[in-house]
C-alpha cells in the first residue's frame, strides 16, 4: 500500500466517523448505528465464526493426523537401519504433532470464546433492557 492510499483511507475513515454520541438507537437495529463509527457485531456473526472454528477443529482433528503413524513407523525403521534420516524424520513427526495440537487448541479457544461471548452479550442485553427506565419514570425521581 502506498502512502497516498494510506492517507486516502484515513481521510475516508475520518469522514465516516461520527462526531458525537446518539442516544436514540435503543431498538437494537444495526441500521440505526450504521456509519456512527461504533463497532457493531451481531450475535449471528459471532455464532457463524464460532461454528466455522468448531468445524475447522473437527476437520483438523480428523485429517491432520493421517500421516502421523506412517511417519513415526518410517522414522523408527530408518533409525533401526542406521540411517541418520530416521532421527530427522522423527523431529519432523514431533514438530508436526506439536503444531497440530497448537492449531487445534487455537480453534477450540476461538469457538469456545465466541460461544461464551455470544451468550454473555445475550444475558447483558436482557439485563440492560430490564433496567431501562422510561423518561417519565426518570422524571418522577427528580420531582
Secondary structure, 3 states (H helix, E strand, C coil): CCHHHHHHHHHHHHHHCCCCCCCCCCCCCHHHHCCCCCCCCCHHHHHHHHHHHHHHHHHHHHHCCCCHHHHHHHHHHHHHCCCCHHHHHHHHHHHHHHHHHHHHHHHHHHHHHHHHHHHHHHHHHHHHHHHCCCHHHHHHHCC
